[in-house]
Amino acid sequence: MGMNKPKRVGILTSGGDCGGLNAVIRAVVRRARDYDMEIYGIKGATQGLMNRPVEAELLDIKKVSGILRYGGTILGTVNKGNPFAYPMPDGSICDRSEEVIEGYHKLGLDALIGIGGDGSLAILRRLAQQGNMNLVAVPKTIDNDLGTTENSIGFNTAVSVAVEALDRLTYTAISHSRVMILEVMGRDAGHIAVSSGIAGGAHVVLIPEIPYSLDEVCDRLMNRALRGFNFSTMVVAEAVKTPAGESVKYTNSLGQSLYGGIGQYLGDQISTRTGMESRVTILGHVQRGSTPSPLDRILGAAFGVAAVDLIAEKQYDRMVAWVNREVINVPIAEAIAKYSAVDIHGTLVRTAIGLGTYVGEVGKMGKMGEMGEVGKMGEIE
């Protein structure tokens, strides 16, 4: 009687790290036992497939034991170095996509599970189509801006970190009679800001999707003081623009233009206009590196199991997604085509307004979708 060769499946994490990635990896390895699959962890995303020899290792139950609670990813990741436009040491740009594809086939893979955001998944899908690679995708982004899933891996952990920070800042605000401003990530979407602002009891929440009046912000803060409240807290998303419509960015040592600094801009304006003392905290990558929340561990487990099931059923070019408390799957092309901004007329914005939180000039907004082009700011999510 002949022996069937085990199916070889690769798995990689791409884009920015976040809580819950290791939960996916663990679930994939554990579920793969039921189908006699071998899981190969690829190091450093597509860079691992590009390197020679290919950087990958066979993952077994022992190697993923205990990683459920680890932050980051045991496989490593990159958020730059698009293989279709790879920056070379001499400053030139080179298409190295065929090297990635060759790495996939050198490993003898039957399928690949890619965990990433819209940018990463777009690159992986293009590679898969070009190189006859069987791809299944898992959504990962703290921004939660993939439109076909209600939750992506990492979002809930990022919100939890922001809420904890806001809780701590509130005590300092009360103690020193200050306005405390927390600047959070989210790229061009305000999901982290509005969610953490509600959960943390912020008095002002500013997000990219809704214009605001600096005069109104200052009036709200002054009115609180006149009513006897000696402190206020604000949450602002990193992509919020100045009233003049300018993004606040900085250029890092690699020449990348990144968001950062809108909180300090607002703090200076508030102090100048009101005389109130303000302090600004930019939460930054702390939102990515935390121990994953229970929800992200659950999502990671559910997505990992579902991804392996899709491979067993030979359903490729699909992404798993979370909708109505169930895991479904959708075409990857559809998943990355639908951008999910904060619904300015949705439950969260209505809730914030109902609580008395200033979230901007909602009444002056037009219909949903009247937004500019979404910028990627030099990083692959």
Secondary structure, DSSP 8 states (H G I E B T S, - for coil): ------EEEEEEE-SS--TTHHHHHHHHHHHHGGGTEEEEEETTTHHHHHSSS--EEEE-HHHHTTGGG-SS-TT---SS--GGGEE-TTS-EE--HHHHHHHHHHTT-SEEEEEE-HHHHHHHHHHHHHHT--EEEEEB-TT--BTT-S--BTHHHHHHHHHHHHHHHHHHHHHHT-EEEEEE--TT--HHHHHHHHHTT-SEEE-TTS---HHHHHHHHHHHHHTT---EEEEEETT---TTS---EEE-TTS-EEE--HHHHHHHHHHHHH---EEEEE-GGGGTSS---HHHHHHHHHHHHHHHHHHHTT--SEEEEEETTEEEEEEHHHHHH-B----TTSHHHHHHHHTT-B---GGG--STT-------TT---
